[in-house]
Amino acid sequence: MLKQRLQTLSPKHCVVHDAFWDPYIRLVTEKVIPYQWEILNDRVPGAEPSGCIRNLRIAAGEEEGSFIGAVFQDTDVAKWLEAVSYSLSVRPNPELEALADETIALIGRAQCEDGYLNTYFTIQEPENRFQNLQEGHELYTAGHFVEAAVAYYQATGKDALLNIMRRCCDYIGGRFGREPDKLHGYPGHQEIELALVRLYRVTGERKYLELARYFIDERGKHPLFFDEQRKHLDHYIFPEMAEFDEKYFQVHECPVDQRDAVGHAVRAVYMYSAMADLAAEYQDKALYQACCALYDSIAERKLYLTGSIGATAFGERFAGDYDLPNDTNYSETCASVGLAMFCRRMANLTGEAKYVDTMERCLYNTVLSGVSLSGTEFFYVNPLEVWPDSCENNSAKRHVKTERQKWFGVACCPPNLARTVVSLGQYAYSYGPERINVDLYVSGSAKFPVGGTTVELRQATRYPYEGTITIAVRPEKPAPFTIGLRIPGWCGGWCAYLDGNPVSPIVRNGYLELAQVWLDNVIELKMDMTPILYEANPKVRAEIGRVAIGKGPLIYCLEEIDNGSNLQALSVSTGEALTEEYREDLLGGTLVIRAQGHRLVEDSGPLYHRAKEPDMEKATLTAIPYCLWNNRGVGEMAVWIRREFTCFS
């Protein structure tokens, strides 16, 4: 049997009042969600048209016209609704809720009588339902609507969208399955699998869990369903798909047999998330072992320091082991969201803090870098090094944007980011019948049904800029249970106190465990948050001779505006201490780190010349959190910095 599974805390039961996260949550609730609503209605000048609401009206027969956008365009409004749901959980807004209700009613009117829901195929190709699962994204789209339905029901208690999606999933269940008269297929882009598990957990109807299991079990069986369907198709929806192999779709093996993270990064981590859910629900050791191996493949060989994945733009996919280029990587925002989702599930399944360490790295770096401080511009791709002139003139970098964009033709990332930020509570804590794990250190309060009573925790901290965390433990009555405080892998030293008395350092699976009968107690954890320099395994060839600056979960970067042009001419002295300064006037308030080093003095000599002792001048390097880069105009950026240049004798 697998270990006792922990549960995720609903955002509804977690109140965040945090100096670091509050501005982002306000940004999403006050700027991003309203801005995205305008985008969905094609009311933002200069932004690529979305067509989402218009498509729904056409599908509902309320407007005439042709479909606009990609085949999965509906998912933008689905993820917007999910973000709205979490927003309503933490900040009630009657006007926003009414807008969501109107949108849900429109979705219901766009749904076909038999339960099918997809505006592209309803408008453009009604005769071709499920005829091209590899590219059609019908099941992927349904999955995002299901996630929105579950979230909205949990936030508001309203079941209109939930009932719409139950009808849709019942229709899908009638078309797919092991029975001879059904389609023996699965989605080209995974997503519905994890959504069906969520639907099962909120409705208690096991048929949805079994359908999720079917899609995972059927994937990778030969002859491949995609190949069989392709025999009857005369074109590709996405022409580039003709170049992609079985690994791109993760159909090269049955998921339970997969051990190496390959293919399209977002598809992969969505599938791994579903596998972790199913391993927990079915107590399936084989699926669990696959999930562990796939996580290790990512974390040990394919993960960027910033918590991003997907090293190559071709196929938005994983590259080989240790192949992690800085200036041509893809590192899609959605991929980091998906990795955080997978890690959340693995932490719940295993109780091991290493998964939360990776989840935290995703959330504090690549996820947040995906949105500007204005809330109206977004990154899809998240490089670790940018030279604007090269991005403009080198076609190999055409996917790398030097500044955030108002919107995208394929706009999966902005709403994905929004739903993640406002659902922070589900990442901050996990709990079981007799245990609470504090996974993220975020000021605010949370309530748990633990130890036969309701327990409130109140956190106060300046994390991630300071390492002191105070937690008040307030059960309604005396109760015995365990509190686990995560000791992050980057933490070089710590101490803890319970009601002012030192705590013995008992750490299991990365958690400091405190077990007793609790009643109005106070825990204080102090972690060393001294900035450090990271180096990579020498097998990561791009980082040989380089270091990166980090503080707690934050990874830092250099920007041209602070350090001048040609950041590659800078080197850092690894023997001198890093210094910190909190700048209230900079980027909404942030902590700057400075390092001592040198700059290689440039000259106007020939392109190449005989090697000589380099001419260097002292320099103070200024670094800001990676998540804040490109909020002061276009310029160079670099995460990895050269060590001191070697002098020739």
Steps between C-alpha positions, in 0.01 A plus 500: 500500500606858437547751778209688651397764248487862612237740373531838336349791686228683310585866426169576670650400835823696461518877544820657367621832645859490386739779406643301210188326365227758570608730216486210254160382623367856479654531155313191382168586662501872418691517171567164333151349524320817377763548227461141383122545488552791263737283295247216481252753361751645249495844659874564547656704215824356368450156654451190289127419473374229732151435367410290805171663595407558137561131424268399783227731370535359150486143631191593701331632185491855633740647247616418148856462383801272478708359782800710611816359652656160559302181547555529876392865523223414747757419766582869544153571634505177702822596678369853545198354679724286717705806595177686576395211724812517713479878504146483636622255765747749639338832404120496450388720211127497412553675165768253393286209616206628296727529195615142553140383534412665169798334333402161642147545370644577155713184517186305580324644197801410283491138616348252257190307599696177541745667741786564257676831565759650266441815297754421227345171397146623560555797267756376247499121483194354673538177302857442623462456874785290644630419150844651571575453868869560443443865405136585570540583872135414568579301814759753613244778466240301690753443777554871557125559510473221760769661714316832480172330590645333809670819615189714450282253687744487790529879511133594465291187553344558157477188287391629157843454340554178695181357353598616152830317530348189653283478189806554283704236682211256488495549124876444483466189717242371256742542211825373659576185692605138492174376351519381137251759372692796644802697383822355640678835503640768727578873478785642296552760773455359848283694745163330523653219705584718801174693454293181516664410830401842634146444376489162672619648828233768504209284376595161642405338168757231434431486126704818459797349683475187288493706180817682609662164569392375159666790318829438684488122454414519130777744413801343330333174401586375152386541233490865599155654478645818350658299216172324430311831484770660286432245224163667444618862513629701205647800682647625827334769709851593613741422212799478734340192661615299199856532632428391856569149625320274746697642792361847433153369594630263772354202310833322444427282804207444730520768772552242774819387325643847436808602696649789298325838467475560125293687245283807533564626852150621586333184373747294701451664839122510460511126437736440792261696724216270403720195553580617853131553571414154370785340694350650815139407423576144391797448734685398184865432578602467134359843411661642812841363400459649153418841652806486726729414210351768274542763770862395550557523125386862511650615829837331459566553128253730323400781736615860472613679814199732463255210524428485128497204262505454124846575364417520131254706298458220246198324640514706821656191645761349725847463354746232605648463845697805618426685173390832650590798276429844643419718199304265272297310759121496493410467869131568445314660789236228474767234541607642835136520607461135402818399680376674816175304467689173464723581798198592714352158431827315562547681831149399602563143393839457668526761774848588370616861502722472192192529281397820677850642453457464124141627513615807690779565250241498219258731677748766613690524174368391160129518586527855631733613222212426262317824588606865511450716806227680305309174455443564130805343335613138507785265421432168330868405475734554795868513398788517747705726276391773260700708253235707318705556183554127465133422563407742225748374241554132582214284372589228752374740768187623330289343777680706767325830562707782644198648673166369620214498251145632531361161397571200279321322219551187710436649842509208741757656734335823628183335637703204627721737696197684635327188630824389668573824685150536646492135607818537708330340801500158340878517469568646846376213717411131500333298772377161614285375788778557754751721319548846350793576272601862458639488147534868409579781739232759432349746747132444565273241652363158413254254654519120501280212620774318693523302824124486544460876504548814289850640517596851396858587413611861479829573326700821520816541293700718260597194297660472244705806593536401866515156661300540822156337503261519795205261506216519753320166543139537614282188511141542620578251776814317617596252232792267425653526153828562320611820332766466233707807413682468170875552521586596140787325328676833442497584874849490648395527865195547719368492855149472640317586822170384645351745749846649535678172567754351255371209293702183447591473131295199392469523122329229294453518125607864510253608772571604856238298686331634813257254660304578816161599637449852367312795649599862437866434431754704305772360274793707381723379218814688405671405174826623359410712197849617412533545122701224335666419171380196309701294256373226270608141453793505252285291266293815441741633241332839469582583862864390527699787647185684606310565821156635582376701797220375722331596824258251647263390223580803286746483213656831402611645168700789361334762281664743262331799663697433821824357361557646153505323166674171420424313822724219375798728559429493873645250743428446868750442776395184681721582797323819607177523696175594332324803649130580519293817491122528511389768254151629571523723193592224255252276317230539762747421777758226469826374642806568286814287529842633410813305417856611443671410177658636186409619153706405197594829335390500138717641224456573132756247384454228238238228528769252606852553630781327688398416856632732767441578863150648515459867584253509787354763728327452832123493492212467744232275357138574589245218487121503533255209535455321168122529529530880471717531191380707201286737704728796414524475123679280248856399577739215558438248778704212637449251782835321469813714548859414419739428783806726513687496171826306498810709442777383269854498640 
